[in-house]
């Protein structure tokens, strides 16, 4: 019975250590950009959002025209 307990304990230790090694491996292989998108794409997204914010102050048809122009400029159709 004592040998069986030692085998289970060794197995538990091995499993717990392998999980820690696996987690550390995932952290070192993480992409530098957490979003996974190229930097120029995120810049374009930010510019698009700024263009849409400019449309907020407008009313009705002018607002819709502004939004349509922003969508066309940033290929968001």
N, C-alpha and C positions, 0 to 999 in steps of 0.2 A: 504494500500500500504506500509506503514511503517513496519508493521509486516512481510510482504513478503520480504522486503529488509533485515530485521534482520535475517530471516530464511536463506536466501541465503548467507549472510555474515558469519553466524555461520557454514553453510555447507562448505564454502570455507576454513575457518580456520581449520575445522576438517580434510578436505582432505589434506591440506598442511602439517599439523602436522603428519598425518599418513604416508605420504611419507618420512618424515625425520626419523621417528621411524623405518620404514622398511629398509631404507638405513643403519642406525646404526646397526640394527640386522644382516644384511649381513656381515658387516665388522667384527663383533665379532665372527662369525662362519666361517671365512675364514680359509682355511688350512694353516698350518705353512710353508709348502713347496709350493710356488706359482705355481710350474710346475706340481704338482700332482704326481710326480714320486718319488719312494724311493731313498734315498741318494746313495745306492750302485749301482743303475741303472745309475744314472747320472755320477758316478765315472767311471763305465764301458764305458759309452758313451765317456767320455773325454779320456780314455785310447785308445779307438778305433780311435778317431780323431788324437791322437798323432801318432799312428801307421801308419795312412794314410799319415800324413805329412812327415814321414820318407821316404815314397815311392816317394815323389815329385822329389827328386834329381836324381832318376834313369831314365833310358831310355828304351823305347819299351818293350821287352819281360821281362826284369828284373823288370820293374815297374809293369807290369801286374801280375807277379808272387808274388811280394810283396803285392799288393792289395788283391790278392786271399788268401794269407796266413793270412792277417789281418782279412779278412771277415770270414775265417774259425775259427780263434782263438776266435773271438768275436761273433760267431754264427749270422752272418749277411748275410747269403746266400739267 
